[in-house]
Amino acid sequence: MPRSSTTRSEAPSLGAYDTLLDPEIRAFVTRTNAWYPAETLNLSIERQRAIYNAMCHAFHCGTPAGVGSTDSAIDISGRRLRIRRYGVMGQPPAVTILYYHGGGFVLGDLDSHDDVCAALCGGTGYEVISVDYRLAPEHRHPAQFDDSCALFDWAAEAIDRPLLLAGESAGGNLAAAVAHARRHHPRAAIGQVLIYPSLAGRNEGRSYREHAEAPMLAARDLDEYRRFRFGDTPPVGDPTAAPLDDLDFSGLPPTVIVTAECDPLSSDGERYCDRVLAAGGLAHWYEAPGLVHSFMRARKSSARAEAAGERIVAALAALGAGTWPI
């Protein structure tokens, strides 16, 4: 999830994070904060989205050599759902990754995470398809989940190769929700990689206490994102909204979760891994030390973020090849 109307626009005092974060990540936090003017809280959603997209463009890490992309749309009961497909030119892919972008279900589009998708494609050689799912608050839950499942259903019908699921933050929620909802599909995903995912319906767990005031994402921000997505009555016990609320974790694909140490969401990844393992599945959780939420944007300016990004690429490559352990 990015900063939004729910986060402070001024550069925060890092306090204890001065020792937890190295100079490269502290600089990343400061540079991110600088994009948000003092009046951000009072701006329209459209203006906040424009600021967010401009910030993502400024952090764009470039496109690996040989990677190209094309935009198109799929038909969903007469409605067009925009997608972007990435591939390595001259190299037929063995696997397709279905990627769901972050943004708190409120921000982001095909451009905001373009460099991440290109990096996943270039690093694995797999096709990557990103989807421009509907955003809250104009479209509340289950719109984002429905669009995410629609992408999977279309790909399962149209693409004759194994499918992987991947997503960042809010997109990690959507990827996991699709994995749960489509686990018994004849073309069920062969694996999923969740990047600092938001998986719970409430702020509960170790990291929510230890990193409630973390740079880039504070625990209170998550309640605001949920308000945007659900309105005043968030669902309870609904795994399409919060995958950790599912009562059944059996039959899920091999799962890799990569979280950031200084992020209230990290415990979501830990708990999710434990639930998959307890149900007899394959899962691996890695908490990247000294990193913050949205570290994928810092891959070219932080050695720690670059290493975590390489771990994510390696996990996708291994899952696509049917290799375990990670």
Secondary structure, 3 states (H helix, E strand, C coil): CCCCCCCCCCCCCCCCHHHHCCHHHHHHHHHHHCCCCHHHHHCCHHHHHHHHHHHHHHCCCCCCCCEEEEEEEEEECCEEEEEEEEEECCCCCCCEEEEECCCCCCCCCCCCCHHHHHHHHHHHCCEEEEECCCCCCCCCCCHHHHHHHHHHHHHHHHCCCCEEEEEECHHHHHHHHHHHHCCCCCCCCCEEEEECCCCCCCCCCHHHHHCCCCCCCCHHHHHHHHHHHHCCCCCCCCCCCCHHHCCCCCCCCCEEEEEEEECCCHHHHHHHHHHHHHCCCCEEEEEEEEEECCHHHHCCCCHHHHHHHHHHHHHHHHHHCCCCCC
